[in-house]
Amino acid sequence: MIEKRIAELFSIQYEKRLLIFDTSGFCAAFDYTRLLISQNFEVIRYEDIEAFRLRYEREIKNSDHKWAVIVYSDIYVPYDIRSQFFEVQISLRSIFPKLHEDTVRRFIKDIDLISFAYGELYSSCDTREKTEKFISDRVFSKENIKKYCELMLKNLLPSGDTSGITANGWIEIARKKALIDYYAAKANISIDTSFVDAEFEKFIFDSYQRLSGETNKLAPAILPKVIDFIAHGKTALIVMDGMSLFDFEVISRYLEGIDYEYQCNYALIPTTTAISRQGLLSGKYPRQLENPFSLSQEEKGFLEAAKNAGYTKRQSLYAKGYNPPISHFTKFAAIIINDIDDLVHGQKQGRVGMYNDVSLMAKEGKLQSLIKDLYARGFNIYITSDHGNTPCIGAGAIRNVGVEVETRSKRMFVLKDFAEEKDSFADNVVTYPGYYLDKDYKYYVCESGVSFDNKNEEVMTHGGISIDEVIVPFIKVKAVI
């Protein structure tokens, strides 16, 4: 694994002062600062000689604490300081000396999988052709992917009690799960990650209601916080309806030349478009919405949110599709792309089908062109989703039950008259407490892996409380190269 390889390079178990030269931007490939922090290092970015000298003399020189100083440029570091640190150069070449550096960089998203296979590489493959062959034949082989996923699976959840896992902790688990599911679909192998949902459900029932009070500098905790988080200056929000972390794993392989920060946040439950996307674009929780079960007021809700954030009606744009009618007056745009949700509801081949279809969608380059156009126009660009999606087996259709909700999902239903409750569906649902929702209704969501589609039909869908549906990507575009 790449983390172990980096830990060995840093001699992290033995050294207390690290001077890391990362002049090739390796940190963008793997954020090793998290590793350093987990090992109780104080991480410092070396940018100013005099400022660091002052801090070194005051805090570091006579300290017994762990310090990691990272140098990202060719800036001068005085010899007397260098002599007090363990120096290390980190780059793709230093991590994988037997491979061709530029070729590895093309597969940077797969760096952990490459590292996993690299342990069994005993001869040099330092030419472009040899590295390409190693990656195609060994790294992406079914055997290597299966072993990698099985190892990742063992470490996906901590052993024992999971009640101490925080909202951010579940995000890390969701990202790892999405990566396992991505590789399993790519190799067309069966890897079951659904056991995570039972533990995640406990978090939803115990802690989800507290997300509205959480703050995070890197990303909003929950979708209704997005508008306040991004509404500064000239901003465009691309909403990829239905995009899960798995789907973004696929898309990310095609974002060449687009530099971004990848964070996550929580969707609204039930994870339907009407409830969650309205909450996202209005900046309101469902109980504050005029009609949370219909999209008829969505545009109005966004324009009101934009007005409250200081944008005029002329400066605000609500649009759908890859060619939004942006004018030079536009300062705040919400752009909805329905492609992934359409793929989800037409999907007959599960995650493997989603992998293939989302790959084809990403190869078309429409999203990339939209991002590049917005960037050229000077927009700050964010990308998120209203909900994810998950594979399910139909338990049989239920008709004429509950309040009509504008959704193609069959993973949830809402009752107004509690007398409507029936025992026919009790075995397949859990009663959702209705956090952030109107308490005059009662909410039911299906158990993990179950939907009220036709009996035994395999579908991709959403609406429930699985980790795949609830935790969604939140992307900030940093630059277009």
C-alpha positions in Angstrom: 0.0 0.0 0.0 1.2 3.5 -0.8 0.8 4.7 2.8 3.2 2.0 4.1 5.7 2.8 1.4 5.7 6.5 2.3 5.9 5.7 6.0 9.1 3.7 5.3 10.5 6.4 3.1 10.0 8.9 5.9 11.3 6.5 8.6 8.2 7.6 10.4 8.7 5.2 13.3 12.2 6.4 14.1 12.4 10.1 13.2 10.9 13.0 15.1 12.0 15.8 12.7 11.3 15.5 9.0 12.3 17.9 6.2 10.3 16.8 3.2 11.2 18.2 -0.2 8.1 17.8 -2.4 9.1 19.9 -5.4 7.3 17.7 -7.9 3.9 18.0 -6.2 3.6 14.4 -5.0 1.1 15.6 -2.3 -1.5 16.1 -5.0 -1.2 12.3 -5.8 -1.4 11.2 -2.2 -2.1 13.5 0.8 0.6 12.2 3.1 0.0 15.1 5.5 -2.9 13.0 6.9 -0.5 10.2 7.6 1.9 12.6 9.4 -0.9 14.1 11.5 -2.1 10.6 12.5 1.4 9.9 13.8 1.3 13.1 15.9 3.5 15.3 13.7 3.0 19.0 13.6 3.0 19.7 9.9 4.4 23.0 8.6 4.5 24.4 5.1 7.9 26.1 4.4 7.2 29.2 2.4 9.1 32.1 4.1 12.7 31.8 5.2 12.5 34.5 7.9 9.1 33.5 9.3 10.3 29.9 9.6 13.6 30.9 11.2 11.6 32.7 13.9 9.3 29.8 14.5 12.2 27.3 14.5 14.1 29.3 17.2 11.0 29.8 19.3 9.1 26.5 19.0 11.1 23.8 17.3 14.8 24.0 18.2 14.5 22.8 21.8 11.3 21.0 21.4 10.8 17.2 21.9 7.6 17.2 19.8 7.3 15.7 16.3 7.7 18.2 13.4 7.3 17.7 9.7 8.4 20.6 7.5 7.3 20.4 3.8 9.1 22.3 1.1 7.1 22.6 -2.1 9.5 24.8 -4.1 13.2 25.5 -4.7 13.3 28.0 -1.8 16.5 28.2 0.2 16.7 26.2 3.5 19.6 27.2 5.7 22.2 24.5 6.4 22.0 24.8 10.2 18.3 24.0 10.0 18.7 21.2 7.5 21.3 19.5 9.7 18.7 19.2 12.5 16.2 17.3 10.4 16.0 14.0 8.6 15.8 15.0 5.0 13.8 13.1 2.4 12.9 13.8 -1.2 9.4 12.5 -2.2 8.4 12.0 -5.8 7.0 9.3 -8.0 10.6 8.4 -8.8 11.6 8.0 -5.2 8.6 5.9 -4.4 8.7 3.8 -7.6 12.3 3.8 -8.8 11.7 0.7 -11.1 9.0 2.5 -13.1 8.8 5.2 -15.7 7.8 8.3 -13.8 5.7 10.1 -16.5 3.8 6.9 -17.3 3.0 6.4 -13.6 1.7 10.0 -13.5 -0.9 9.1 -16.1 -2.4 6.6 -13.7 -2.0 8.8 -10.6 -5.6 8.0 -9.4 -4.5 4.3 -9.2 -1.3 5.0 -7.2 -2.4 2.7 -4.3 -3.2 -0.2 -6.6 0.1 0.4 -8.4 1.9 0.3 -5.0 0.2 -2.9 -4.1 1.4 -4.7 -7.2 4.9 -3.0 -7.1 5.9 -5.2 -4.1 6.1 -8.2 -6.5 8.1 -6.3 -9.2 11.6 -7.7 -9.1 13.1 -6.3 -12.3 13.3 -2.8 -13.7 10.5 -1.5 -15.9 11.8 2.0 -16.2 10.9 2.6 -19.8 7.5 3.9 -21.0 6.7 0.6 -22.8 7.6 -1.6 -19.9 5.7 0.4 -17.3 2.6 0.5 -19.5 2.8 -3.3 -19.8 3.3 -3.7 -16.0 0.3 -1.5 -15.3 -2.0 -3.2 -17.9 -0.9 -6.8 -17.3 -0.2 -6.8 -13.5 -1.7 -3.8 -11.8 -5.1 -4.0 -13.5 -5.2 -7.8 -13.6 -8.2 -9.5 -12.0 -5.9 -11.3 -9.6 -4.2 -8.2 -8.3 -7.5 -6.2 -8.1 -9.2 -9.1 -6.2 -6.3 -9.3 -3.7 -6.3 -5.6 -3.2 -10.0 -5.3 -2.7 -10.1 -8.2 -0.2 -7.3 -6.5 1.8 -9.1 -3.2 1.7 -12.3 -4.9 2.7 -10.7 -6.3 5.9 -9.8 -2.8 7.0 -12.9 -1.0 5.9 -14.5 -0.9 9.3 -12.7 -0.9 12.7 -13.1 -4.0 14.7 -15.6 -3.9 17.5 -17.8 -0.9 18.4 -18.4 1.7 15.6 -20.3 4.2 17.7 -17.3 6.4 18.0 -17.0 7.0 14.2 -17.6 10.6 13.4 -19.3 12.2 10.4 -15.9 12.8 8.9 -14.9 9.2 9.8 -17.8 7.8 7.8 -16.8 10.0 4.9 -13.4 8.3 4.9 -15.1 4.9 5.0 -17.4 5.9 2.2 -14.5 7.0 0.0 -12.6 3.7 0.6 -15.8 1.7 -0.1 -16.4 3.6 -3.3 -12.8 2.8 -4.4 -13.3 -0.9 -3.7 -16.6 -0.9 -5.6 -15.0 0.9 -8.5 -12.2 -1.6 -8.9 -14.5 -4.6 -8.4 -16.7 -3.2 -11.2 -13.7 -2.5 -13.4 -12.5 -6.0 -13.1 -16.0 -7.5 -13.1 -15.5 -9.4 -9.9 -17.9 -9.8 -7.0 -16.9 -8.0 -3.8 -19.6 -7.4 -1.2 -19.3 -4.1 0.7 -22.9 -3.9 1.8 -22.1 -4.9 5.4 -21.1 -1.3 6.0 -24.7 -0.1 5.7 -25.9 -1.8 9.0 -23.3 0.2 11.0 -23.8 3.4 9.0 -27.6 3.1 9.7 -26.8 3.4 13.5 -24.9 6.6 12.8 -27.8 8.0 10.8 -30.3 7.3 13.6 -27.9 8.6 16.4 -26.0 11.5 14.9 -27.3 12.6 11.5 -29.6 15.2 13.1 -26.5 17.0 14.4 -25.0 17.7 11.0 -26.9 21.0 10.7 -24.8 22.4 13.6 -21.4 21.2 12.3 -18.9 23.5 10.6 -16.0 22.5 8.4 -13.5 24.7 6.6 -13.1 22.3 3.7 -16.7 21.5 2.8 -20.3 22.0 4.1 -21.4 19.2 6.4 -24.8 18.8 4.7 -26.4 19.9 1.5 -28.5 22.9 2.7 -25.2 24.5 3.9 -23.7 24.5 0.4 -25.2 27.8 -0.8 -23.8 29.8 2.1 -20.5 28.0 1.7 -20.0 28.8 -2.0 -21.9 32.1 -2.6 -19.0 34.5 -2.8 -18.0 36.3 -5.9 -18.5 34.8 -9.3 -19.6 31.2 -8.7 -21.0 28.2 -10.6 -22.4 25.1 -8.9 -22.7 22.0 -11.1 -25.2 19.6 -9.7 -24.6 16.1 -11.1 -28.0 14.6 -10.2 -27.6 11.1 -8.7 -23.8 11.0 -8.7 -22.4 8.7 -6.0 -18.8 8.5 -4.9 -18.5 5.4 -7.0 -19.6 7.4 -10.1 -17.1 10.1 -9.3 -14.3 7.5 -9.1 -15.2 6.7 -12.7 -15.4 10.3 -13.8 -12.2 11.4 -12.0 -10.2 9.2 -14.4 -11.2 11.5 -17.2 -10.6 14.9 -15.6 -7.2 15.3 -17.2 -6.0 18.9 -17.0 -8.5 19.8 -14.3 -7.0 20.3 -10.8 -9.5 20.0 -7.9 -10.1 19.3 -4.2 -12.2 16.3 -3.4 -14.3 16.5 -0.3 -17.7 15.1 0.6 -20.9 16.0 2.3 -24.2 14.5 3.4 -27.4 14.5 1.3 -30.9 14.9 2.8 -32.9 11.9 3.7 -35.0 10.4 2.1 -32.4 10.7 -0.7 -34.8 11.7 -3.5 -34.3 14.5 -6.0 -37.3 16.5 -4.8 -36.3 16.5 -1.2 -32.5 16.6 -1.4 -31.9 18.7 -4.5 -34.4 21.3 -3.4 -32.6 21.5 0.0 -29.3 21.9 -1.8 -30.4 24.7 -4.1 -32.6 26.6 -1.7 -30.3 26.4 1.3 -33.3 25.2 3.3 -34.2 22.0 5.2 -37.2 20.1 3.9 -39.5 21.2 6.8 -38.8 24.8 5.6 -39.9 24.1 2.0 -43.2 25.0 0.6 -43.5 21.5 -1.0 -40.6 19.2 -0.3 -42.2 16.4 -2.4 -42.3 18.3 -5.7 -39.7 20.1 -7.8 -42.2 22.7 -9.0 -40.7 25.4 -6.8 -37.0 24.5 -7.2 -36.0 27.4 -9.5 -37.8 29.9 -7.3 -36.1 28.5 -4.3 -32.7 28.9 -5.8 -33.3 32.4 -7.0 -34.5 33.4 -3.5 -31.3 31.8 -2.0 -29.2 33.7 -4.5 -31.0 37.0 -3.6 -30.4 36.3 0.1 -26.7 35.8 -0.7 -26.5 39.2 -2.3 -27.1 38.4 -6.0 -29.6 40.2 -8.2 -32.1 38.3 -10.3 -30.2 39.3 -13.4 -26.9 37.9 -11.9 -28.5 34.6 -11.0 -29.0 31.6 -13.3 -30.8 28.3 -12.9 -30.2 26.1 -15.9 -30.1 22.4 -17.0 -27.7 20.8 -19.4 -24.2 21.3 -20.6 -24.9 24.6 -22.5 -26.3 27.0 -19.9 -27.3 30.4 -21.3 -24.6 32.3 -19.3 -24.3 36.0 -20.0 -21.7 38.5 -18.9 -24.2 39.5 -16.2 -24.2 36.0 -14.6 -22.5 35.9 -11.3 -24.1 32.9 -9.6 -25.2 29.9 -11.6 -26.8 26.5 -10.6 -26.4 24.1 -13.5 -28.2 20.7 -13.3 -26.9 17.7 -15.2 -29.3 14.7 -15.2 -27.2 12.2 -17.1 -26.2 10.0 -14.2 -29.6 9.8 -12.7 -31.0 8.8 -16.1 -28.3 6.1 -16.3 -29.3 4.9 -12.8 -32.9 4.5 -13.5 -32.3 2.8 -16.8 -29.7 0.5 -15.5 -30.1 -3.3 -15.9 -26.5 -4.5 -15.2 -25.8 -3.2 -11.7 -22.5 -1.5 -10.8 -20.7 -3.0 -13.8 -23.2 -1.4 -16.0 -22.8 1.9 -14.2 -19.0 1.7 -14.6 -19.4 1.1 -18.3 -22.1 3.8 -18.9 -20.5 6.5 -16.7 -17.2 5.8 -18.4 -18.8 6.4 -21.8 -20.5 9.5 -20.5 -17.1 10.9 -19.2 -15.3 10.0 -22.4 -17.7 12.3 -24.3 -16.1 15.2 -22.6 -19.2 17.3 -22.1 -18.6 17.9 -18.4 -15.0 18.7 -19.0 -15.9 21.2 -21.6 -18.5 22.9 -19.3 -15.9 23.1 -16.5 -13.3 24.6 -18.9 -15.8 27.1 -20.3 -16.8 28.2 -16.8 -13.2 28.5 -15.7 -12.3 30.6 -18.8 -15.2 32.9 -17.9 -13.8 33.5 -14.4 -16.1 31.4 -12.3 -15.3 29.7 -9.0 -16.6 26.2 -9.8 -18.0 23.6 -7.4 -19.5 20.2 -8.3 -21.7 18.2 -6.1 -24.7 15.8 -6.1 -28.1 15.6 -4.5 -27.9 11.9 -3.7 -26.0 8.8 -4.7 -27.3 5.4 -5.8 -27.1 1.8 -4.8 -27.8 -1.7 -6.2 -31.1 -3.3 -5.0 -33.3 -6.4 -5.5 -37.0 -5.7 -5.9 -39.2 -7.0 -3.1 -42.4 -6.4 -5.1 -44.2 -3.3 -6.2 -46.4 -1.4 -3.7 -49.2 0.7 -5.2 -51.5 3.4 -3.9 -49.7 3.8 -0.6 -48.6 7.1 0.9 -48.1 10.7 -0.3 -47.0 11.1 -3.9 -43.4 12.2 -4.1 -41.9 13.4 -7.4 -39.2 10.7 -7.8 -38.4 7.6 -9.8 -37.0 6.0 -6.7 -38.8 3.1 -5.1 -36.8 3.0 -1.9 -39.0 5.1 0.3 -42.6 6.3 0.9 -44.3 8.9 3.0 -47.5 8.5 4.9 -49.8 11.3 5.9 -52.6 9.3 7.4 -51.0 6.9 9.8 -54.1 4.6 9.4 -52.7 3.8 6.0 -49.9 1.7 7.6 -49.9 -1.9 6.5 -48.0 -5.0 7.6 -47.4 -6.0 4.0 -44.2 -4.0 3.7 -43.0 -4.0 7.4 -40.3 -6.6 6.8 -38.5 -4.6 4.2 -38.5 -1.1 5.7 -37.3 0.9 8.7 -39.1 3.9 10.1 -37.0 6.9 9.6 -37.2 9.5 12.5 -37.8 12.4 10.0 -34.8 14.5 10.9 -35.2 17.9 9.2 -38.6 16.8 7.9 -42.2 17.8 8.5 -43.3 15.8 11.6 -46.9 15.6 10.3 -45.8 12.7 8.1 -44.3 9.3 8.7 -41.3 8.2 6.7 -40.3 4.7 5.6 -37.1 3.8 3.8 -36.2 0.3 2.6 -33.6 -1.9 4.2 -30.2 -2.0 2.5 -30.3 -3.7 -0.9 -34.1 -3.7 -1.1 -36.5 -1.7 -3.2 -40.2 -1.8 -4.0 -39.5 -2.6 -7.7 -40.8 -5.8 -9.3 -40.1 -9.0 -7.4 -36.5 -10.1 -7.8 -35.7 -7.4 -10.3 -32.1 -6.1 -10.1 -32.0 -2.3 -10.2 -29.8 0.7 -9.3 -31.9 3.2 -7.4 -31.9 5.7 -4.4 -34.1 7.1 -1.7 -32.8 5.3 1.3 -30.2 5.6 4.0 -27.3 3.5 2.7 -23.8 5.1 2.7 -23.8 5.1 -1.1 -26.9 7.2 -1.3 -26.2 9.6 1.6 -22.6 10.6 1.3 -22.0 12.5 -1.9 -19.0 14.2 -3.6 -18.2 17.9 -3.1 -15.6 19.1 -5.5 -13.9 22.5 -5.8 -12.1 23.1 -9.1 -8.8 24.7 -8.3 -7.4 25.2 -11.8 -7.7 24.2 -15.5 -4.3 23.4 -16.9 
